């Protein structure tokens, strides 16, 4: 078993303030020591928050990110700070979701990535946003995201 070189990371193991915006957030990566194998990495953010760009009111989502590394893993503290940076950021659901996907694609250049953003209702209508980079490699075990569609009380 090899150890991952984390010497270039700036946030791991240090007190780090929340970024002022998603654009200011620093995403970091570490080498994937098993990138010769196709395996899925899943991050689940069940309490994602951003702001409506029109009203300034908070919006909430359950976000699931799945990817198959090709040389790099996203450093989890940096990802958490990046996702938290949306808390005071005004953007539509679609823009938040696709911005997250773009940043991760640029950082990691993974073999495959998908994001499911299950937004809670705004004006009585939930808006879910889904994106993936293409077909996943054949033979990879890819569990369902497991987030049910929204249903009201009862």
C-alpha positions as CSV (number, residue, x, y, z in Angstrom):
1,X,0.0,0.0,0.0
2,X,1.5,3.4,-1.0
3,X,0.9,6.6,0.9
4,X,-0.5,9.7,-0.8
5,X,1.7,12.7,-1.1
6,X,-0.2,15.6,0.6
7,X,2.7,18.0,0.8
8,X,1.3,20.6,-1.6
9,X,-2.1,21.0,0.2
10,X,-2.8,24.4,1.7
11,X,-6.0,23.7,3.7
12,X,-5.8,20.2,5.1
13,X,-4.6,20.2,8.8
14,X,-5.0,23.9,9.1
15,X,-7.7,26.3,10.3
16,X,-9.2,27.6,7.1
17,X,-11.8,30.3,6.8
18,X,-14.9,29.8,4.6
19,X,-14.3,31.2,1.1
20,X,-16.1,34.4,0.3
21,X,-17.5,32.9,-2.9
22,X,-17.4,29.8,-5.0
23,X,-15.0,31.5,-7.4
24,X,-12.7,32.3,-4.5
25,X,-12.8,28.8,-3.1
26,X,-9.6,26.8,-3.6
27,X,-10.2,23.2,-4.7
28,X,-7.3,20.9,-4.2
29,X,-6.5,17.4,-5.4
30,X,-4.3,14.5,-4.3
31,X,-2.9,11.7,-6.4
32,X,-5.2,8.7,-6.8
33,X,-2.9,5.7,-6.0
34,X,-5.3,3.2,-7.5
35,X,-6.2,5.0,-10.7
36,X,-5.4,1.8,-12.7
37,X,-8.7,0.5,-11.4
38,X,-12.2,1.9,-12.1
39,X,-13.8,2.7,-8.8
40,X,-16.5,5.2,-7.9
41,X,-16.0,8.0,-5.3
42,X,-19.2,9.4,-3.9
43,X,-19.7,12.7,-2.0
44,X,-23.1,13.4,-0.5
45,X,-24.0,16.9,0.7
46,X,-27.5,16.6,2.2
47,X,-27.6,20.2,3.5
48,X,-26.3,22.2,0.6
49,X,-27.4,25.9,0.7
50,X,-27.3,28.8,-1.7
51,X,-29.3,32.0,-2.2
52,X,-32.0,32.8,-4.7
53,X,-30.5,35.4,-7.0
54,X,-33.9,37.2,-7.2
55,X,-35.1,37.3,-3.6
56,X,-32.0,36.6,-1.5
57,X,-33.9,33.8,0.3
58,X,-32.1,30.6,1.0
59,X,-32.4,27.5,-1.2
60,X,-31.6,24.0,0.0
61,X,-30.5,20.9,-1.9
62,X,-29.3,17.3,-1.4
63,X,-26.4,17.0,-3.7
64,X,-24.7,13.7,-4.7
65,X,-21.4,13.7,-6.7
66,X,-20.1,10.5,-8.1
67,X,-16.8,10.2,-10.1
68,X,-14.3,7.7,-11.3
69,X,-10.8,9.1,-10.8
70,X,-8.1,9.2,-13.5
71,X,-5.0,10.1,-11.5
72,X,-6.5,12.5,-9.0
73,X,-8.9,12.6,-6.0
74,X,-10.5,15.8,-4.8
75,X,-9.3,16.6,-1.3
76,X,-12.5,16.4,0.9
77,X,-11.9,19.4,3.2
78,X,-11.4,21.6,0.1
79,X,-14.6,20.2,-1.4
80,X,-16.5,20.9,1.8
81,X,-15.3,24.5,1.9
82,X,-16.1,24.9,-1.8
83,X,-19.6,23.6,-1.3
84,X,-20.0,25.8,1.8
85,X,-19.0,28.9,-0.1
86,X,-22.4,28.8,-1.9
87,X,-24.1,29.6,1.4
88,X,-23.9,33.4,0.6
89,X,-23.9,33.1,-3.2
90,X,-26.9,34.0,-5.3
91,X,-27.5,31.8,-8.3
92,X,-30.2,29.7,-9.9
93,X,-30.3,25.9,-9.1
94,X,-29.0,25.0,-12.5
95,X,-26.1,27.4,-12.4
96,X,-25.0,26.2,-8.9
97,X,-25.2,22.5,-10.0
98,X,-23.3,23.0,-13.3
99,X,-20.7,25.2,-11.7
100,X,-19.8,22.5,-9.2
101,X,-19.6,20.0,-12.1
102,X,-17.4,22.3,-14.2
103,X,-14.9,23.0,-11.4
104,X,-14.5,19.3,-10.5
105,X,-14.1,18.4,-14.2
106,X,-11.4,21.1,-14.6
107,X,-9.6,20.1,-11.4
108,X,-9.7,16.3,-11.8
109,X,-10.2,15.5,-15.4
110,X,-11.9,12.2,-14.2
111,X,-12.7,9.2,-16.3
112,X,-16.4,10.0,-15.5
113,X,-18.4,12.3,-13.3
114,X,-22.1,12.8,-12.5
115,X,-23.9,15.2,-10.2
116,X,-27.5,14.9,-9.0
117,X,-28.8,18.0,-7.3
118,X,-32.1,17.4,-5.6
119,X,-33.4,20.9,-4.7
120,X,-36.2,21.4,-2.2
121,X,-39.3,23.2,-3.4
122,X,-39.3,26.8,-4.3
123,X,-42.8,28.2,-4.8
124,X,-44.1,24.7,-4.3
125,X,-42.1,23.1,-7.2
126,X,-38.9,21.2,-6.6
127,X,-36.2,21.6,-9.3
128,X,-33.8,18.8,-9.7
129,X,-30.7,19.2,-11.9
130,X,-28.7,16.2,-13.3
131,X,-25.5,16.1,-15.3
132,X,-22.9,13.6,-16.3
133,X,-19.8,13.7,-18.4
134,X,-20.8,10.7,-20.6
135,X,-21.3,7.0,-20.3
136,X,-19.6,5.4,-17.3
137,X,-17.0,2.7,-18.1
138,X,-18.4,-0.7,-18.6
139,X,-18.4,-3.1,-15.7
140,X,-18.1,-0.4,-13.0
141,X,-20.4,-0.8,-9.9
142,X,-22.5,2.3,-9.9
143,X,-25.1,2.4,-7.1
144,X,-28.2,4.5,-7.5
145,X,-28.0,7.9,-5.8
146,X,-30.8,6.9,-3.5
147,X,-32.4,10.3,-3.2
148,X,-36.2,10.0,-3.7
149,X,-38.1,12.6,-5.6
150,X,-39.7,15.2,-3.5
151,X,-43.1,14.4,-2.0
152,X,-45.0,16.6,0.4
153,X,-46.3,15.6,3.8
154,X,-48.1,12.3,4.2
